[in-house]
Amino acid sequence: MGYESIDVTPMTPRIGAEVAGITLANPLSNRQVEELHQALAEHQVLFFRDQPMDVDAHKRFGRYFGELHIHPSTPGPEGHPEILPIHADANSRRINGEYWHSDVSCDEEPPAASILYLHTVPPVGGDTLFASQYAAYEALSPRMQRYLEGLTATHSGDHVYRRNNALMGLKETGKVYPQASHPVVRTHPVTGRKALYVNGDFTTHIDGLPREEGRAVLDFLCEFATREEFQVRFRWRPHSVAFWDNRCVQHQALWDYYPQTRSGRRVTIKGDKPY
């Protein structure tokens, strides 16, 4: 598929592309925005190099793709509730995203996409892995695909955010976190393709199945969905950006750089109810 305003280089046959010929800190043309939409639909996750940008530019870039989401557990700094700070250093007891997941899949209307900008990265390590859930679904046997059609699963933020807050030493406030039931196989609203939509972090159980059967199916799907052949691996450099589609991608951040510092921020784009 040809592009006129951006350069798009695929990174694997199934998922991921590097985008050049664009400056994200500047206002974008309609053609650039349209072609980025097209590239995201085609490649599921886009990577950009050498893109220093301030908070306002980051939010402006996100808003080309929809209204910005506010995180249920970690609203951003004062004046910027849509910003999710991403930071780990020698004092950290956890990092953001160290388990395979799709961002905030516990929401009734989970985020459509996320845009992560890192200005400071360790000299080595700190890569992020992304896995295509289209590829995972399509690799299942037709019989398993039929079995999963119509099943739903419960996604909860409660255990995830309470665990994270406890690790960070934050006081328990009794806050209620989102919980929602979503199709195990969802249809992407833009491409019409089917993707697996369960993950090992937020998904607690498959609805309506006996406990042991449901556990076995969920464990199989979570492991299968993140196999290496469905993945692309991104090696960060300072001022890099990753822009991924949560509707068809899971990701995992690797914490293999302690005690080095890795720092930046994320904006997340609102989505709609999976079907």
N, C-alpha and C positions, 0 to 999 in steps of 0.2 A: 504494500500500500504506500503510495507516494506522499511525501510531505513537501510543502513549498517554503514554510516559514521556520521550520526547525529541522535539525538533523537527528534521526532516530536510528540507533544501532542496537539490534537485538543482542542479548547476552546469553540466552539459551534458547533452544527451539520451543520450549513450553512457556517460559515466563521471564520477564525482565528485559528492559532496554535502557541504554544510556542516551540521554538527550543533550545535544549541544546546539550552539547557534542562537542562544536566548539568554537574556539577563533578567532573572526573576525579581530583582530589586526594583526594576523599572515597571511602569504601567505597560500592560501587554495589549497588542492589537487583537481585534476580533478573530482574525485568522489564526493567530498564535494560540488563543484560548481554544478555538474550535479544534485545532490540530492536536493540542494536548489532551483534550477530551477523547479524540480518536485514538491517540497513542495509548492512553490509559486503558481504554476498552480492548485494544488489541494485545497489549503486553502485560497488563495487570499491576505492574509496579515499574515506575520510572525513576531513574537516577540522574542527578545533575552534579557537576563538579564546579568548584571555584565560584560559588554564589553567595558572597557575604550579603547579609540583609538584616535590617533592624526589625524590631517587633511590628511596627506599622506596615512595613513592606511584606512581612510574612503573613500578616492577617489579610492584607489586600490580595495577595496571591491566592490564599485559601478561598476568599469570597468569590473568585471567578468561577468556582465550582459548586457553590451553594452556601447556605447559612452555616455559621460556625457553631460547633457543639461546645457545651461547657461540661467538663468532666464531673461525674457524680461524687467523686471522692476528693479530687484535688483541683478546685477552681484556681485560676491563675493569680498572678500578682495583682495588686490594687490597680484598677483602671484597665486591666487586661484579663478578664475572667476566662476568655477563650484560649489563653495560652497555657499549655501544660509544660512546666519546667522539666527538663530531663537532665539529671546531674548525678554523677557518681565519682567518689574520690576515696582517699585512704580512710575516711571516717564513715563510709557508707556500710550499712548492714544489709542492704538489698539494692537491686537496680530495677528500673522499669522494664517490664516485658521479658523477664528471663525464662518464662515458660511459653510454649507454643500457644497462640491465641489469635483471635480476631478482636480488635479493639472494642471494648464495652459491649460485647455481644449480649449482655444481660439487659440492655435497654429494650423497651417495647419497640422503638424505632432505632436500631443500632446505627452507628456512624457509617456513612458511605465510603469515606476515604480519610486518610491521614497524611499529613505532610510534616516530616521530621527534618529539622535543620540542626546540624552539629557544627559549632565553631571551634571546639577544642576536642581533640581525640588523642588517645594514647599512641605512642610511637609504633606499637604493634598490638594486635588483638582488638577486641571490641566490634567484631563484624556483626552484621545482622543477616539472618537467614529468612527467606520468604518461600512459601510453598503454594503452588497453584492448586486450588480446590476444584477447578474445572478438571485438571489433569487427574487428580485423585478420583473424582467421581467417574470419569470416563474409563479409568483403568479397572474399575470394579466389574465383576461378571454381570451380564444382563439379569441373571436371576437375583443377585444381591441388589442391583439397582431397583428391580421391581419390589423386592421386600421392603426397601427403605422408603419408597414412594408413599406419601401420606402419613408417615410417622412424624411426630414432633418430639422435641427435647426441651427440657427446662434449663435455662441459663440463669445463674444467680451471681450477683456481685458481692453478696454478703461475706462469704468465706474469703474471697480474694482481697477485698479492701480492708477487712478487719485483720487479716494476716499481715498485710503490708503495713498498716498503721501500727500494729504491735511491734513489728520489726524496727520501725522508725522511732519507737518510743512515744508515739502520739497517744494522748488520753482518749479512751473510749467515750464517745459522746452519745451513744444510743441511736445514732443516725440510722435511718432505714435506707438500704441500698436497693437498686432496681432488681427485679426478677421478671423473666418473661419466657414464654414458650414459643419456639420457632420451628419451622420445618427442618428436618434432618437434611433434606435436599432442597435447596432454594433455587429459584429461577432468577437470574440476573435481570434487573429491570431495563437495562440498556441493550445488552447483547442477546438476551433470551436464552443463554446457555445455562445448563444446570451445574451446580457446585455443591459439594459437601458443606454443611454448615453446623458442625459441632467442633468443640476444641477442649483440650484437657484442662484448661484453666477455669473457664466459666461454666461449662456444661456439667450439670450434676447428675442427670439421669434422662433416659428416654421414657417419654410418657406412655403409660398404658401397657408396658411390658412387665412380666414378672421380674423381680429385682435382679436375680442372678443372670437371666437371659439378657436383660437390658444392660447390665454391667459388662457382660462379655462382648456384646455388640458395640457398645460405646468405646470400650478399651481397644477393640480391634480397629474401629474407625479412626480414633485419635492417633494411633500408631501408624496406620496405613496412610493417612492423609498427609503425613509429614515425611514420607520417604524421600531419600536423596534424589531420586530421579524426577521428583516434582519441584525441586528447589532451585533457587538462585541465591548466591552468597555475595553480599556487598561489603567490600573493604572500604571503610570510611577514610577520608582525608579531611583536613580542616576546611570548613565552609562547603561541605557536601550536603545534598538534599536527597531524601528518598520520599516518594509520593506513591502510596499503595492503595489499592481498592480492597476494603475490608469485606466486601460482599463475595469475593472469590479468592481471597488470599489469607493465609495465616502467616504469622511471623514470630521470630524468637531472637532476642538480643543476647549475645554471649558475654558473660562476665568472666573473661579470661585475662583481664588486664590489671587486676588489683595489685598494688595500691595507686595505679595511675588515674588520671582524671579524664572523664569523658563528659562533655557538657554541651547543652543546646536547648532546644524547645520544639514543641509540636503544636500544630493547629489541626483540628479534626473537623470534618465536614459532616453535617447532619445527613441522616439517611431516612429510609422509610421502612415500613413493616415488611419483613421478609415474607415471600409467598412461594 
